[in-house]
């Protein structure tokens, strides 16, 4: 199995989701959801630069909602 950027974003989402369980602050959950949505961008074939832009946009939308 070859590792791709999709796997990276999904692993990051999982780690952030697990860290949320220990902290209890919804900030990490919002970042985990943003990383999961960025994995969708990687899956459809967007370049890494657009994935970073997507992560920034998703985080910018979800973090204020979580706070």
PDB file of N, H, CA, C and O in Angstrom:
ATOM      1  N   UNK A   1       0.840  -1.173   0.000  1.00  0.00           N
ATOM      2  CA  UNK A   1       0.000   0.000   0.000  1.00  0.00           C
ATOM      3  C   UNK A   1       0.889   1.241   0.000  1.00  0.00           C
ATOM      4  O   UNK A   1       1.816   1.357   0.801  1.00  0.00           O
ATOM      5  N   UNK A   2       0.601   2.130  -0.878  1.00  0.00           N
ATOM      6  H   UNK A   2      -0.153   2.036  -1.529  1.00  0.00           H
ATOM      7  CA  UNK A   2       1.391   3.344  -0.996  1.00  0.00           C
ATOM      8  C   UNK A   2       0.741   4.466  -0.193  1.00  0.00           C
ATOM      9  O   UNK A   2      -0.467   4.689  -0.281  1.00  0.00           O
ATOM     10  N   UNK A   3       1.556   5.166   0.589  1.00  0.00           N
ATOM     11  H   UNK A   3       2.537   4.985   0.660  1.00  0.00           H
ATOM     12  CA  UNK A   3       1.049   6.265   1.395  1.00  0.00           C
ATOM     13  C   UNK A   3       0.850   7.489   0.516  1.00  0.00           C
ATOM     14  O   UNK A   3       1.660   7.771  -0.367  1.00  0.00           O
ATOM     15  N   UNK A   4      -0.210   8.196   0.758  1.00  0.00           N
ATOM     16  H   UNK A   4      -0.869   7.967   1.474  1.00  0.00           H
ATOM     17  CA  UNK A   4      -0.500   9.405  -0.004  1.00  0.00           C
ATOM     18  C   UNK A   4      -0.842  10.535   0.961  1.00  0.00           C
ATOM     19  O   UNK A   4      -0.898  10.339   2.175  1.00  0.00           O
ATOM     20  N   UNK A   5      -1.067  11.705   0.409  1.00  0.00           N
ATOM     21  H   UNK A   5      -1.021  11.865  -0.577  1.00  0.00           H
ATOM     22  CA  UNK A   5      -1.442  12.844   1.245  1.00  0.00           C
ATOM     23  C   UNK A   5      -2.810  12.639   1.885  1.00  0.00           C
ATOM     24  O   UNK A   5      -3.082  13.173   2.961  1.00  0.00           O
ATOM     25  N   UNK A   6      -3.665  11.872   1.229  1.00  0.00           N
ATOM     26  H   UNK A   6      -3.445  11.438   0.356  1.00  0.00           H
ATOM     27  CA  UNK A   6      -4.965  11.566   1.833  1.00  0.00           C
ATOM     28  C   UNK A   6      -4.780  10.832   3.154  1.00  0.00           C
ATOM     29  O   UNK A   6      -5.457  11.122   4.141  1.00  0.00           O
ATOM     30  N   UNK A   7      -3.854   9.880   3.159  1.00  0.00           N
ATOM     31  H   UNK A   7      -3.304   9.645   2.358  1.00  0.00           H
ATOM     32  CA  UNK A   7      -3.582   9.149   4.397  1.00  0.00           C
ATOM     33  C   UNK A   7      -3.031  10.072   5.476  1.00  0.00           C
ATOM     34  O   UNK A   7      -3.393   9.959   6.647  1.00  0.00           O
ATOM     35  N   UNK A   8      -2.152  10.988   5.072  1.00  0.00           N
ATOM     36  H   UNK A   8      -1.858  11.081   4.121  1.00  0.00           H
ATOM     37  CA  UNK A   8      -1.591  11.940   6.034  1.00  0.00           C
ATOM     38  C   UNK A   8      -2.691  12.754   6.704  1.00  0.00           C
ATOM     39  O   UNK A   8      -2.703  12.891   7.928  1.00  0.00           O
ATOM     40  N   UNK A   9      -3.629  13.303   5.903  1.00  0.00           N
ATOM     41  H   UNK A   9      -3.620  13.192   4.909  1.00  0.00           H
ATOM     42  CA  UNK A   9      -4.695  14.132   6.460  1.00  0.00           C
ATOM     43  C   UNK A   9      -5.618  13.304   7.349  1.00  0.00           C
ATOM     44  O   UNK A   9      -6.084  13.790   8.379  1.00  0.00           O
ATOM     45  N   UNK A  10      -5.885  12.055   6.958  1.00  0.00           N
ATOM     46  H   UNK A  10      -5.506  11.661   6.121  1.00  0.00           H
ATOM     47  CA  UNK A  10      -6.748  11.209   7.788  1.00  0.00           C
ATOM     48  C   UNK A  10      -6.075  10.843   9.107  1.00  0.00           C
ATOM     49  O   UNK A  10      -6.730  10.802  10.148  1.00  0.00           O
ATOM     50  N   UNK A  11      -4.780  10.579   9.069  1.00  0.00           N
ATOM     51  H   UNK A  11      -4.247  10.612   8.223  1.00  0.00           H
ATOM     52  CA  UNK A  11      -4.046  10.274  10.314  1.00  0.00           C
ATOM     53  C   UNK A  11      -4.009  11.509  11.209  1.00  0.00           C
ATOM     54  O   UNK A  11      -4.171  11.404  12.425  1.00  0.00           O
ATOM     55  N   UNK A  12      -3.795  12.682  10.605  1.00  0.00           N
ATOM     56  H   UNK A  12      -3.663  12.767   9.618  1.00  0.00           H
ATOM     57  CA  UNK A  12      -3.813  13.924  11.390  1.00  0.00           C
ATOM     58  C   UNK A  12      -5.179  14.144  12.032  1.00  0.00           C
ATOM     59  O   UNK A  12      -5.263  14.558  13.188  1.00  0.00           O
ATOM     60  N   UNK A  13      -6.248  13.869  11.287  1.00  0.00           N
ATOM     61  H   UNK A  13      -6.180  13.533  10.348  1.00  0.00           H
ATOM     62  CA  UNK A  13      -7.596  14.008  11.846  1.00  0.00           C
ATOM     63  C   UNK A  13      -7.808  13.038  13.000  1.00  0.00           C
ATOM     64  O   UNK A  13      -8.408  13.400  14.013  1.00  0.00           O
ATOM     65  N   UNK A  14      -7.327  11.822  12.856  1.00  0.00           N
ATOM     66  H   UNK A  14      -6.840  11.528  12.033  1.00  0.00           H
ATOM     67  CA  UNK A  14      -7.464  10.829  13.922  1.00  0.00           C
ATOM     68  C   UNK A  14      -6.696  11.233  15.166  1.00  0.00           C
ATOM     69  O   UNK A  14      -7.209  11.126  16.280  1.00  0.00           O
ATOM     70  N   UNK A  15      -5.466  11.699  14.981  1.00  0.00           N
ATOM     71  H   UNK A  15      -5.049  11.786  14.076  1.00  0.00           H
ATOM     72  CA  UNK A  15      -4.654  12.119  16.133  1.00  0.00           C
ATOM     73  C   UNK A  15      -5.294  13.304  16.845  1.00  0.00           C
ATOM     74  O   UNK A  15      -5.346  13.340  18.074  1.00  0.00           O
ATOM     75  N   UNK A  16      -5.778  14.273  16.075  1.00  0.00           N
ATOM     76  H   UNK A  16      -5.735  14.244  15.076  1.00  0.00           H
ATOM     77  CA  UNK A  16      -6.444  15.429  16.693  1.00  0.00           C
ATOM     78  C   UNK A  16      -7.730  15.012  17.396  1.00  0.00           C
ATOM     79  O   UNK A  16      -8.055  15.544  18.458  1.00  0.00           O
ATOM     80  N   UNK A  17      -8.463  14.067  16.815  1.00  0.00           N
ATOM     81  H   UNK A  17      -8.199  13.636  15.952  1.00  0.00           H
ATOM     82  CA  UNK A  17      -9.674  13.571  17.455  1.00  0.00           C
ATOM     83  C   UNK A  17      -9.368  12.851  18.762  1.00  0.00           C
ATOM     84  O   UNK A  17     -10.088  13.004  19.748  1.00  0.00           O
ATOM     85  N   UNK A  18      -8.305  12.073  18.762  1.00  0.00           N
ATOM     86  H   UNK A  18      -7.720  11.948  17.961  1.00  0.00           H
ATOM     87  CA  UNK A  18      -7.910  11.387  20.000  1.00  0.00           C
ATOM     88  C   UNK A  18      -7.396  12.370  21.044  1.00  0.00           C
ATOM     89  O   UNK A  18      -7.638  12.189  22.237  1.00  0.00           O
ATOM     90  N   UNK A  19      -6.700  13.395  20.612  1.00  0.00           N
ATOM     91  H   UNK A  19      -6.504  13.542  19.642  1.00  0.00           H
ATOM     92  CA  UNK A  19      -6.229  14.419  21.552  1.00  0.00           C
ATOM     93  C   UNK A  19      -7.411  15.171  22.154  1.00  0.00           C
ATOM     94  O   UNK A  19      -7.344  15.634  23.293  1.00  0.00           O
ATOM     95  N   UNK A  20      -8.491  15.292  21.388  1.00  0.00           N
ATOM     96  H   UNK A  20      -8.546  14.916  20.463  1.00  0.00           H
ATOM     97  CA  UNK A  20      -9.698  15.944  21.892  1.00  0.00           C
ATOM     98  C   UNK A  20     -10.272  15.186  23.082  1.00  0.00           C
ATOM     99  O   UNK A  20     -10.800  15.789  24.016  1.00  0.00           O
ATOM    100  N   UNK A  21     -10.166  13.876  23.043  1.00  0.00           N
ATOM    101  H   UNK A  21      -9.737  13.386  22.284  1.00  0.00           H
ATOM    102  CA  UNK A  21     -10.688  13.067  24.152  1.00  0.00           C
ATOM    103  C   UNK A  21      -9.965  13.356  25.455  1.00  0.00           C
ATOM    104  O   UNK A  21     -10.562  13.264  26.528  1.00  0.00           O
ATOM    105  N   UNK A  22      -8.693  13.704  25.378  1.00  0.00           N
ATOM    106  H   UNK A  22      -8.208  13.779  24.507  1.00  0.00           H
ATOM    107  CA  UNK A  22      -7.937  13.959  26.604  1.00  0.00           C
ATOM    108  C   UNK A  22      -8.073  15.403  27.077  1.00  0.00           C
ATOM    109  O   UNK A  22      -7.914  15.675  28.267  1.00  0.00           O
ATOM    110  N   UNK A  23      -8.363  16.334  26.167  1.00  0.00           N
ATOM    111  H   UNK A  23      -8.492  16.113  25.200  1.00  0.00           H
ATOM    112  CA  UNK A  23      -8.376  17.736  26.570  1.00  0.00           C
ATOM    113  C   UNK A  23      -9.771  18.240  26.926  1.00  0.00           C
ATOM    114  O   UNK A  23      -9.923  19.009  27.875  1.00  0.00           O
ATOM    115  N   UNK A  24     -10.779  17.824  26.186  1.00  0.00           N
ATOM    116  H   UNK A  24     -10.655  17.200  25.415  1.00  0.00           H
ATOM    117  CA  UNK A  24     -12.125  18.291  26.463  1.00  0.00           C
ATOM    118  C   UNK A  24     -12.439  19.653  25.884  1.00  0.00           C
ATOM    119  O   UNK A  24     -13.525  20.185  26.115  1.00  0.00           O
ATOM    120  N   UNK A  25     -11.509  20.230  25.136  1.00  0.00           N
ATOM    121  H   UNK A  25     -10.627  19.798  24.949  1.00  0.00           H
ATOM    122  CA  UNK A  25     -11.726  21.523  24.488  1.00  0.00           C
ATOM    123  C   UNK A  25     -12.138  21.242  23.053  1.00  0.00           C
ATOM    124  O   UNK A  25     -11.495  20.437  22.379  1.00  0.00           O
ATOM    125  N   UNK A  26     -13.188  21.881  22.571  1.00  0.00           N
ATOM    126  H   UNK A  26     -13.711  22.535  23.118  1.00  0.00           H
ATOM    127  CA  UNK A  26     -13.705  21.568  21.242  1.00  0.00           C
ATOM    128  C   UNK A  26     -12.827  22.092  20.112  1.00  0.00           C
ATOM    129  O   UNK A  26     -13.103  21.823  18.943  1.00  0.00           O
ATOM    130  N   UNK A  27     -11.778  22.832  20.441  1.00  0.00           N
ATOM    131  H   UNK A  27     -11.554  23.050  21.391  1.00  0.00           H
ATOM    132  CA  UNK A  27     -10.879  23.359  19.418  1.00  0.00           C
ATOM    133  C   UNK A  27     -10.226  22.231  18.623  1.00  0.00           C
ATOM    134  O   UNK A  27     -10.156  22.294  17.396  1.00  0.00           O
ATOM    135  N   UNK A  28      -9.754  21.208  19.314  1.00  0.00           N
ATOM    136  H   UNK A  28      -9.811  21.157  20.312  1.00  0.00           H
ATOM    137  CA  UNK A  28      -9.098  20.098  18.621  1.00  0.00           C
ATOM    138  C   UNK A  28     -10.083  19.314  17.769  1.00  0.00           C
ATOM    139  O   UNK A  28      -9.707  18.789  16.721  1.00  0.00           O
ATOM    140  N   UNK A  29     -11.327  19.225  18.196  1.00  0.00           N
ATOM    141  H   UNK A  29     -11.632  19.651  19.047  1.00  0.00           H
ATOM    142  CA  UNK A  29     -12.338  18.544  17.393  1.00  0.00           C
ATOM    143  C   UNK A  29     -12.608  19.310  16.102  1.00  0.00           C
ATOM    144  O   UNK A  29     -12.774  18.703  15.044  1.00  0.00           O
ATOM    145  N   UNK A  30     -12.653  20.628  16.183  1.00  0.00           N
ATOM    146  H   UNK A  30     -12.518  21.120  17.043  1.00  0.00           H
ATOM    147  CA  UNK A  30     -12.844  21.444  14.981  1.00  0.00           C
ATOM    148  C   UNK A  30     -11.673  21.267  14.021  1.00  0.00           C
ATOM    149  O   UNK A  30     -11.875  21.184  12.810  1.00  0.00           O
ATOM    150  N   UNK A  31     -10.460  21.208  14.547  1.00  0.00           N
ATOM    151  H   UNK A  31     -10.296  21.275  15.531  1.00  0.00           H
ATOM    152  CA  UNK A  31      -9.297  20.991  13.696  1.00  0.00           C
ATOM    153  C   UNK A  31      -9.297  19.581  13.109  1.00  0.00           C
ATOM    154  O   UNK A  31      -8.859  19.388  11.975  1.00  0.00           O
ATOM    155  N   UNK A  32      -9.779  18.601  13.858  1.00  0.00           N
ATOM    156  H   UNK A  32     -10.135  18.758  14.779  1.00  0.00           H
ATOM    157  CA  UNK A  32      -9.872  17.231  13.339  1.00  0.00           C
ATOM    158  C   UNK A  32     -10.868  17.162  12.184  1.00  0.00           C
ATOM    159  O   UNK A  32     -10.612  16.495  11.181  1.00  0.00           O
ATOM    160  N   UNK A  33     -11.985  17.840  12.319  1.00  0.00           N
ATOM    161  H   UNK A  33     -12.193  18.382  13.133  1.00  0.00           H
ATOM    162  CA  UNK A  33     -12.975  17.862  11.236  1.00  0.00           C
ATOM    163  C   UNK A  33     -12.403  18.573  10.018  1.00  0.00           C
ATOM    164  O   UNK A  33     -12.621  18.147   8.884  1.00  0.00           O
ATOM    165  N   UNK A  34     -11.669  19.660  10.254  1.00  0.00           N
ATOM    166  H   UNK A  34     -11.492  20.007  11.175  1.00  0.00           H
ATOM    167  CA  UNK A  34     -11.045  20.388   9.144  1.00  0.00           C
ATOM    168  C   UNK A  34     -10.018  19.509   8.429  1.00  0.00           C
ATOM    169  O   UNK A  34      -9.925  19.542   7.202  1.00  0.00           O
ATOM    170  N   UNK A  35      -9.255  18.733   9.177  1.00  0.00           N
ATOM    171  H   UNK A  35      -9.330  18.707  10.174  1.00  0.00           H
ATOM    172  CA  UNK A  35      -8.283  17.826   8.559  1.00  0.00           C
ATOM    173  C   UNK A  35      -8.988  16.723   7.776  1.00  0.00           C
ATOM    174  O   UNK A  35      -8.516  16.309   6.717  1.00  0.00           O
ATOM    175  N   UNK A  36     -10.115  16.250   8.295  1.00  0.00           N
ATOM    176  H   UNK A  36     -10.499  16.587   9.155  1.00  0.00           H
ATOM    177  CA  UNK A  36     -10.886  15.247   7.564  1.00  0.00           C
ATOM    178  C   UNK A  36     -11.443  15.791   6.259  1.00  0.00           C
ATOM    179  O   UNK A  36     -11.443  15.098   5.242  1.00  0.00           O
ATOM    180  N   UNK A  37     -11.915  17.022   6.287  1.00  0.00           N
ATOM    181  H   UNK A  37     -11.916  17.585   7.114  1.00  0.00           H
ATOM    182  CA  UNK A  37     -12.407  17.646   5.057  1.00  0.00           C
ATOM    183  C   UNK A  37     -11.266  17.909   4.076  1.00  0.00           C
ATOM    184  O   UNK A  37     -11.462  17.845   2.862  1.00  0.00           O
ATOM    185  N   UNK A  38     -10.090  18.201   4.593  1.00  0.00           N
ATOM    186  H   UNK A  38      -9.931  18.253   5.579  1.00  0.00           H
ATOM    187  CA  UNK A  38      -8.935  18.392   3.734  1.00  0.00           C
ATOM    188  C   UNK A  38      -8.518  17.067   3.090  1.00  0.00           C
ATOM    189  O   UNK A  38      -8.008  17.055   1.970  1.00  0.00           O
ATOM    190  N   UNK A  39      -8.734  15.959   3.790  1.00  0.00           N
ATOM    191  H   UNK A  39      -9.149  15.969   4.700  1.00  0.00           H
ATOM    192  CA  UNK A  39      -8.459  14.652   3.196  1.00  0.00           C
ATOM    193  C   UNK A  39      -9.337  14.421   1.972  1.00  0.00           C
ATOM    194  O   UNK A  39      -8.913  13.774   1.015  1.00  0.00           O
ATOM    195  N   UNK A  40     -10.552  14.944   1.998  1.00  0.00           N
ATOM    196  H   UNK A  40     -10.896  15.470   2.776  1.00  0.00           H
ATOM    197  CA  UNK A  40     -11.427  14.838   0.828  1.00  0.00           C
ATOM    198  C   UNK A  40     -10.830  15.616  -0.340  1.00  0.00           C
ATOM    199  O   UNK A  40     -10.881  15.160  -1.482  1.00  0.00           O
ATOM    200  N   UNK A  41     -10.266  16.786  -0.057  1.00  0.00           N
ATOM    201  H   UNK A  41     -10.225  17.157   0.871  1.00  0.00           H
ATOM    202  CA  UNK A  41      -9.606  17.560  -1.110  1.00  0.00           C
ATOM    203  C   UNK A  41      -8.430  16.786  -1.697  1.00  0.00           C
ATOM    204  O   UNK A  41      -8.215  16.797  -2.909  1.00  0.00           O
ATOM    205  N   UNK A  42      -7.675  16.121  -0.838  1.00  0.00           N
ATOM    206  H   UNK A  42      -7.849  16.113   0.146  1.00  0.00           H
ATOM    207  CA  UNK A  42      -6.539  15.328  -1.322  1.00  0.00           C
ATOM    208  C   UNK A  42      -7.032  14.144  -2.145  1.00  0.00           C
ATOM    209  O   UNK A  42      -6.396  13.768  -3.129  1.00  0.00           O
ATOM    210  N   UNK A  43      -8.140  13.563  -1.758  1.00  0.00           N
ATOM    211  H   UNK A  43      -8.657  13.869  -0.958  1.00  0.00           H
ATOM    212  CA  UNK A  43      -8.686  12.410  -2.470  1.00  0.00           C
ATOM    213  C   UNK A  43      -9.132  12.761  -3.883  1.00  0.00           C
ATOM    214  O   UNK A  43      -8.970  11.959  -4.803  1.00  0.00           O
ATOM    215  N   UNK A  44      -9.693  13.957  -4.061  1.00  0.00           N
ATOM    216  H   UNK A  44      -9.824  14.608  -3.314  1.00  0.00           H
ATOM    217  CA  UNK A  44     -10.151  14.357  -5.390  1.00  0.00           C
ATOM    218  C   UNK A  44      -9.007  14.854  -6.263  1.00  0.00           C
ATOM    219  O   UNK A  44      -9.219  15.142  -7.441  1.00  0.00           O
ATOM    220  N   UNK A  45      -7.796  14.963  -5.715  1.00  0.00           N
ATOM    221  H   UNK A  45      -7.623  14.729  -4.758  1.00  0.00           H
ATOM    222  CA  UNK A  45      -6.632  15.253  -6.530  1.00  0.00           C
ATOM    223  C   UNK A  45      -6.150  16.689  -6.523  1.00  0.00           C
ATOM    224  O   UNK A  45      -5.385  17.085  -7.402  1.00  0.00           O
ATOM    225  N   UNK A  46      -6.575  17.468  -5.563  1.00  0.00           N
ATOM    226  H   UNK A  46      -7.197  17.147  -4.849  1.00  0.00           H
ATOM    227  CA  UNK A  46      -6.084  18.849  -5.466  1.00  0.00           C
ATOM    228  C   UNK A  46      -4.595  18.839  -5.123  1.00  0.00           C
ATOM    229  O   UNK A  46      -4.106  17.910  -4.480  1.00  0.00           O
ATOM    230  N   UNK A  47      -3.883  19.873  -5.553  1.00  0.00           N
ATOM    231  H   UNK A  47      -4.281  20.628  -6.075  1.00  0.00           H
ATOM    232  CA  UNK A  47      -2.460  19.974  -5.234  1.00  0.00           C
ATOM    233  C   UNK A  47      -2.281  20.276  -3.752  1.00  0.00           C
ATOM    234  O   UNK A  47      -3.217  20.682  -3.063  1.00  0.00           O
ATOM    235  N   UNK A  48      -1.046  20.065  -3.279  1.00  0.00           N
ATOM    236  H   UNK A  48      -0.286  19.735  -3.839  1.00  0.00           H
ATOM    237  CA  UNK A  48      -0.774  20.256  -1.857  1.00  0.00           C
ATOM    238  C   UNK A  48      -1.011  21.692  -1.424  1.00  0.00           C
ATOM    239  O   UNK A  48      -1.455  21.939  -0.303  1.00  0.00           O
ATOM    240  N   UNK A  49      -0.716  22.643  -2.305  1.00  0.00           N
ATOM    241  H   UNK A  49      -0.355  22.442  -3.216  1.00  0.00           H
ATOM    242  CA  UNK A  49      -0.941  24.052  -1.969  1.00  0.00           C
ATOM    243  C   UNK A  49      -2.419  24.323  -1.730  1.00  0.00           C
ATOM    244  O   UNK A  49      -2.777  25.021  -0.781  1.00  0.00           O
ATOM    245  N   UNK A  50      -3.286  23.773  -2.592  1.00  0.00           N
ATOM    246  H   UNK A  50      -2.995  23.207  -3.363  1.00  0.00           H
ATOM    247  CA  UNK A  50      -4.728  23.962  -2.421  1.00  0.00           C
ATOM    248  C   UNK A  50      -5.253  23.199  -1.208  1.00  0.00           C
ATOM    249  O   UNK A  50      -6.249  23.599  -0.605  1.00  0.00           O
ATOM    250  N   UNK A  51      -4.596  22.116  -0.853  1.00  0.00           N
ATOM    251  H   UNK A  51      -3.787  21.791  -1.342  1.00  0.00           H
ATOM    252  CA  UNK A  51      -4.976  21.412   0.370  1.00  0.00           C
ATOM    253  C   UNK A  51      -4.684  22.277   1.594  1.00  0.00           C
ATOM    254  O   UNK A  51      -5.481  22.329   2.531  1.00  0.00           O
ATOM    255  N   UNK A  52      -3.540  22.951   1.578  1.00  0.00           N
ATOM    256  H   UNK A  52      -2.892  22.908   0.817  1.00  0.00           H
ATOM    257  CA  UNK A  52      -3.212  23.846   2.689  1.00  0.00           C
ATOM    258  C   UNK A  52      -4.182  25.018   2.763  1.00  0.00           C
ATOM    259  O   UNK A  52      -4.596  25.430   3.847  1.00  0.00           O
ATOM    260  N   UNK A  53      -4.540  25.550   1.591  1.00  0.00           N
ATOM    261  H   UNK A  53      -4.204  25.215   0.711  1.00  0.00           H
ATOM    262  CA  UNK A  53      -5.539  26.629   1.560  1.00  0.00           C
ATOM    263  C   UNK A  53      -6.868  26.112   2.105  1.00  0.00           C
ATOM    264  O   UNK A  53      -7.534  26.800   2.878  1.00  0.00           O
ATOM    265  N   UNK A  54      -7.252  24.906   1.704  1.00  0.00           N
ATOM    266  H   UNK A  54      -6.711  24.347   1.076  1.00  0.00           H
ATOM    267  CA  UNK A  54      -8.492  24.308   2.199  1.00  0.00           C
ATOM    268  C   UNK A  54      -8.462  24.098   3.702  1.00  0.00           C
ATOM    269  O   UNK A  54      -9.449  24.367   4.387  1.00  0.00           O
ATOM    270  N   UNK A  55      -7.334  23.618   4.222  1.00  0.00           N
ATOM    271  H   UNK A  55      -6.532  23.399   3.665  1.00  0.00           H
ATOM    272  CA  UNK A  55      -7.210  23.426   5.671  1.00  0.00           C
ATOM    273  C   UNK A  55      -7.350  24.757   6.388  1.00  0.00           C
ATOM    274  O   UNK A  55      -7.993  24.835   7.436  1.00  0.00           O
ATOM    275  N   UNK A  56      -6.759  25.796   5.838  1.00  0.00           N
ATOM    276  H   UNK A  56      -6.237  25.733   4.987  1.00  0.00           H
ATOM    277  CA  UNK A  56      -6.878  27.122   6.445  1.00  0.00           C
ATOM    278  C   UNK A  56      -8.305  27.627   6.428  1.00  0.00           C
ATOM    279  O   UNK A  56      -8.790  28.172   7.420  1.00  0.00           O
ATOM    280  N   UNK A  57      -8.981  27.446   5.299  1.00  0.00           N
ATOM    281  H   UNK A  57      -8.588  27.003   4.494  1.00  0.00           H
ATOM    282  CA  UNK A  57     -10.378  27.894   5.205  1.00  0.00           C
ATOM    283  C   UNK A  57     -11.292  27.094   6.129  1.00  0.00           C
ATOM    284  O   UNK A  57     -12.123  27.662   6.838  1.00  0.00           O
ATOM    285  N   UNK A  58     -11.130  25.772   6.114  1.00  0.00           N
ATOM    286  H   UNK A  58     -10.455  25.311   5.538  1.00  0.00           H
ATOM    287  CA  UNK A  58     -11.968  24.942   6.987  1.00  0.00           C
ATOM    288  C   UNK A  58     -11.714  25.261   8.459  1.00  0.00           C
ATOM    289  O   UNK A  58     -12.651  25.325   9.254  1.00  0.00           O
ATOM    290  N   UNK A  59     -10.451  25.461   8.817  1.00  0.00           N
ATOM    291  H   UNK A  59      -9.690  25.409   8.171  1.00  0.00           H
ATOM    292  CA  UNK A  59     -10.129  25.813  10.203  1.00  0.00           C
ATOM    293  C   UNK A  59     -10.689  27.186  10.552  1.00  0.00           C
ATOM    294  O   UNK A  59     -11.212  27.400  11.646  1.00  0.00           O
ATOM    295  N   UNK A  60     -10.569  28.107   9.605  1.00  0.00           N
ATOM    296  H   UNK A  60     -10.144  27.933   8.717  1.00  0.00           H
ATOM    297  CA  UNK A  60     -11.092  29.455   9.837  1.00  0.00           C
ATOM    298  C   UNK A  60     -12.593  29.492  10.016  1.00  0.00           C
ATOM    299  O   UNK A  60     -13.117  30.374  10.696  1.00  0.00           O
ATOM    300  N   UNK A  61     -13.290  28.548   9.415  1.00  0.00           N
ATOM    301  H   UNK A  61     -12.864  27.831   8.863  1.00  0.00           H
ATOM    302  CA  UNK A  61     -14.743  28.480   9.580  1.00  0.00           C
ATOM    303  C   UNK A  61     -15.146  27.697  10.837  1.00  0.00           C
ATOM    304  O   UNK A  61     -16.062  28.100  11.555  1.00  0.00           O
ATOM    305  N   UNK A  62     -14.470  26.593  11.096  1.00  0.00           N
ATOM    306  H   UNK A  62     -13.726  26.265  10.513  1.00  0.00           H
ATOM    307  CA  UNK A  62     -14.909  25.686  12.166  1.00  0.00           C
ATOM    308  C   UNK A  62     -14.423  26.088  13.562  1.00  0.00           C
ATOM    309  O   UNK A  62     -15.130  25.873  14.546  1.00  0.00           O
ATOM    310  N   UNK A  63     -13.239  26.662  13.652  1.00  0.00           N
ATOM    311  H   UNK A  63     -12.665  26.837  12.852  1.00  0.00           H
ATOM    312  CA  UNK A  63     -12.703  27.022  14.979  1.00  0.00           C
ATOM    313  C   UNK A  63     -13.558  28.092  15.662  1.00  0.00           C
ATOM    314  O   UNK A  63     -13.871  27.940  16.843  1.00  0.00           O
ATOM    315  N   UNK A  64     -13.950  29.172  14.969  1.00  0.00           N
ATOM    316  H   UNK A  64     -13.695  29.296  14.009  1.00  0.00           H
ATOM    317  CA  UNK A  64     -14.828  30.144  15.660  1.00  0.00           C
ATOM    318  C   UNK A  64     -16.175  29.548  16.063  1.00  0.00           C
ATOM    319  O   UNK A  64     -16.751  29.941  17.078  1.00  0.00           O
ATOM    320  N   UNK A  65     -16.671  28.616  15.281  1.00  0.00           N
ATOM    321  H   UNK A  65     -16.204  28.297  14.456  1.00  0.00           H
ATOM    322  CA  UNK A  65     -17.935  27.956  15.654  1.00  0.00           C
ATOM    323  C   UNK A  65     -17.752  27.141  16.924  1.00  0.00           C
ATOM    324  O   UNK A  65     -18.628  27.120  17.789  1.00  0.00           O
ATOM    325  N   UNK A  66     -16.604  26.465  17.034  1.00  0.00           N
ATOM    326  H   UNK A  66     -15.892  26.482  16.331  1.00  0.00           H
ATOM    327  CA  UNK A  66     -16.339  25.627  18.210  1.00  0.00           C
ATOM    328  C   UNK A  66     -16.101  26.475  19.453  1.00  0.00           C
ATOM    329  O   UNK A  66     -16.410  26.046  20.564  1.00  0.00           O
ATOM    330  N   UNK A  67     -15.563  27.653  19.277  1.00  0.00           N
ATOM    331  H   UNK A  67     -15.312  28.001  18.374  1.00  0.00           H
ATOM    332  CA  UNK A  67     -15.281  28.511  20.441  1.00  0.00           C
ATOM    333  C   UNK A  67     -16.544  29.224  20.830  1.00  0.00           C
ATOM    334  O   UNK A  67     -16.545  30.001  21.785  1.00  0.00           O
TER     335      UNK A  67
END
